[in-house]
């Protein structure tokens, strides 16, 4: 009886150990800072997905340092213990160098958020071409995000001004990041539909609150009639808001801001009326990408179900009700999402993947 018990226990331990050993291992090169609200929430959503999908996930923060990110890639891809998959962002156009390091490593690569630009792909090829282990990419609809923020702001200001012309300034991210350029493109698309709006200046604040604050101090003095501020993320919006407040302006009243992201701080600022237009959604992308890798690792190739390279409509313009629901999920951190239900492996009747922000708004 005792012998049987111990045999059974040993078998269970072996099975558990086998399951852990067979878990797909993933390393994500997180380009952000380890105290940066967006990239921290991005990592948390990935961790929730990995736990639900039984995947072994390691996240390395590059602290906004390109050389550090490349060194991390070098250690992961050339080191003695390599993961099954490496997820990376084409931050500061580092993608081609990461691919070069991967050659012969046996590691599968997947790009998220910012993939290689068309010019870069003209030189090094696309996914599954010159680098066959670069198996896919997934990016959010960044141009639409920039457009949604701008359209909402411009429509509000046009209504307030009863058709009178008005001025705006814009804060973009990093010149060396494709996502920033795409959000700018969305801004300009919206401006084309609102001829009353005059863009006085666009500056690059590198996604940073302090840099945006310093730039805004000069811009609001240089352009005292500005009524609208477009910002490509929440950190830059807060920096500009602080500068405006110090100059006696009133965010949400005589100066209207857009913002993008999902931090509790920005969600509350939107609910309080300090932020006039808020877009969110792409912090979920890494978690959804893990669903694709989970299925691929089990032999179900996502390329046959929607393509190897995909742009996902994750960005959504929030209203007050959606902002309250998203804030609740973000503060819970566990998210309470059954990620397996979004997997074609576990839901074979689905023909394609259905990723969106909606699960966090229900």
Secondary structure, DSSP 4 states (H G I P E B T S, - for coil): -HHHHHHHHHHHHHHHHHHHHHSPEEEEEE-S-TT-HHHHHHHHHHHHHHHHTT-EEEEEE-TT-HHHHHHHHHHHHHSSS--SEEEE--GGG-HHHHHHHHTTS--EEEEESS---HHHHHHH--BTTTBTTEEEEEEE-HHHHHHHHHHHHHHHHHHHHTT--EEEEEEE--TT-HHHHHHHHHHHHHHHT-TTEEEEEEEE-TT-HHHHHHHHHHHHHHTTTEEEEEESSHHHHHHHHHHHHHTT--BTTTBEEEEES--HHHHHHHHTTS-SEEEE-GGGHHHHHHHHHHHHHTT--GGGTT-SEEEE---EE--HHHHHHHHHHHHHSSTT--GGGG-TTT-TT-SS----SGGGT-
